[in-house]
Amino acid sequence: MTAPDELRLLPWSGPEGKPCYLNTDDNAGYMSRLADNIEAAQLGMAAELLEHASDVVNDQAAGPEDLRRLVKELTRALQDVTRVATSRGHLFAVSDPHRP
């Protein structure tokens, strides 16, 4: 198994919103692949949402409720993207010990 400081932060939360971690030596295992696929989906959805956000912001007919919904969706996407970045940043640091 991996060392405690090499746990992978997974792209979903556990009970009460607490982070979930994966402890494995198999980066091609089922849970690792599942996490990779979910991360890819989250990043894809965030990119699509960013395009949608530009449309809403430039729409003069967009009202306060539209903007509130957009901010809520952007907040959720930013949380997902931040978790992916944190996880991948940690994975890069662990996989390349010579990296500063």
One Martini backbone bead per residue (centre of mass of N, CA, C, O) as a GRO file, in nm:
protein
  100
    1MET     BB    1   0.103   0.032   0.008
    2THR     BB    2   0.074   0.346   0.067
    3ALA     BB    3   0.169   0.614   0.198
    4PRO     BB    4   0.010   0.847   0.389
    5ASP     BB    5   0.127   1.090   0.191
    6GLU     BB    6  -0.005   0.913  -0.082
    7LEU     BB    7  -0.284   0.983  -0.091
    8ARG     BB    8  -0.582   0.997  -0.274
    9LEU     BB    9  -0.782   1.237  -0.379
   10LEU     BB   10  -1.109   1.232  -0.426
   11PRO     BB   11  -1.394   1.345  -0.637
   12TRP     BB   12  -1.535   1.296  -0.351
   13SER     BB   13  -1.752   1.280  -0.085
   14GLY     BB   14  -1.840   1.211   0.219
   15PRO     BB   15  -1.960   1.220   0.497
   16GLU     BB   16  -2.020   1.546   0.568
   17GLY     BB   17  -1.801   1.636   0.335
   18LYS     BB   18  -1.571   1.454   0.352
   19PRO     BB   19  -1.287   1.340   0.254
   20CYS     BB   20  -1.153   1.115   0.012
   21TYR     BB   21  -0.939   0.824   0.002
   22LEU     BB   22  -0.670   0.650  -0.166
   23ASN     BB   23  -0.520   0.318  -0.107
   24THR     BB   24  -0.271   0.247  -0.356
   25ASP     BB   25  -0.062   0.075  -0.611
   26ASP     BB   26  -0.303   0.087  -0.835
   27ASN     BB   27  -0.342   0.310  -1.101
   28ALA     BB   28  -0.530   0.080  -1.275
   29GLY     BB   29  -0.753   0.052  -1.104
   30TYR     BB   30  -1.078   0.088  -1.050
   31MET     BB   31  -1.069   0.344  -0.861
   32SER     BB   32  -0.871   0.507  -1.030
   33ARG     BB   33  -1.041   0.512  -1.289
   34LEU     BB   34  -1.291   0.635  -1.168
   35ALA     BB   35  -1.157   0.898  -1.077
   36ASP     BB   36  -1.057   0.985  -1.355
   37ASN     BB   37  -1.340   0.997  -1.490
   38ILE     BB   38  -1.466   1.203  -1.297
   39GLU     BB   39  -1.263   1.427  -1.340
   40ALA     BB   40  -1.314   1.459  -1.643
   41ALA     BB   41  -1.612   1.531  -1.615
   42GLN     BB   42  -1.577   1.780  -1.435
   43LEU     BB   43  -1.399   1.942  -1.633
   44GLY     BB   44  -1.601   1.941  -1.867
   45MET     BB   45  -1.836   2.081  -1.719
   46ALA     BB   46  -1.679   2.339  -1.649
   47ALA     BB   47  -1.628   2.428  -1.942
   48GLU     BB   48  -1.927   2.447  -2.022
   49LEU     BB   49  -2.008   2.650  -1.800
   50LEU     BB   50  -1.825   2.878  -1.893
   51GLU     BB   51  -1.972   2.925  -2.157
   52HIS     BB   52  -2.249   2.980  -2.029
   53ALA     BB   53  -2.164   3.222  -1.858
   54SER     BB   54  -2.102   3.411  -2.092
   55ASP     BB   55  -2.391   3.417  -2.198
   56VAL     BB   56  -2.534   3.524  -1.944
   57VAL     BB   57  -2.369   3.784  -1.899
   58ASN     BB   58  -2.445   3.889  -2.205
   59ASP     BB   59  -2.745   3.881  -2.112
   60GLN     BB   60  -2.981   4.128  -2.071
   61ALA     BB   61  -3.226   3.922  -1.974
   62ALA     BB   62  -3.086   3.849  -1.728
   63GLY     BB   63  -3.160   3.767  -1.413
   64PRO     BB   64  -3.118   3.716  -1.082
   65GLU     BB   65  -3.187   3.409  -1.097
   66ASP     BB   66  -2.984   3.335  -1.316
   67LEU     BB   67  -2.732   3.433  -1.160
   68ARG     BB   68  -2.769   3.260  -0.908
   69ARG     BB   69  -2.754   2.986  -1.053
   70LEU     BB   70  -2.476   3.031  -1.176
   71VAL     BB   71  -2.318   3.067  -0.913
   72LYS     BB   72  -2.385   2.790  -0.801
   73GLU     BB   73  -2.258   2.624  -1.034
   74LEU     BB   74  -1.973   2.753  -1.021
   75THR     BB   75  -1.911   2.672  -0.733
   76ARG     BB   76  -1.924   2.368  -0.775
   77ALA     BB   77  -1.710   2.355  -1.002
   78LEU     BB   78  -1.478   2.484  -0.839
   79GLN     BB   79  -1.464   2.264  -0.629
   80ASP     BB   80  -1.395   2.035  -0.822
   81VAL     BB   81  -1.139   2.161  -0.952
   82THR     BB   82  -0.983   2.196  -0.689
   83ARG     BB   83  -0.973   1.897  -0.617
   84VAL     BB   84  -0.824   1.806  -0.870
   85ALA     BB   85  -0.575   1.988  -0.836
   86THR     BB   86  -0.491   1.878  -0.563
   87SER     BB   87  -0.461   1.585  -0.643
   88ARG     BB   88  -0.263   1.623  -0.884
   89GLY     BB   89  -0.047   1.777  -0.733
   90HIS     BB   90   0.015   1.546  -0.540
   91LEU     BB   91   0.082   1.331  -0.752
   92PHE     BB   92   0.322   1.480  -0.877
   93ALA     BB   93   0.493   1.504  -0.621
   94VAL     BB   94   0.511   1.195  -0.569
   95SER     BB   95   0.613   1.099  -0.865
   96ASP     BB   96   0.830   1.358  -0.838
   97PRO     BB   97   1.098   1.402  -0.629
   98HIS     BB   98   1.253   1.645  -0.809
   99ARG     BB   99   1.034   1.826  -0.762
  100PRO     BB  100   0.975   2.144  -0.615
   0.00000   0.00000   0.00000
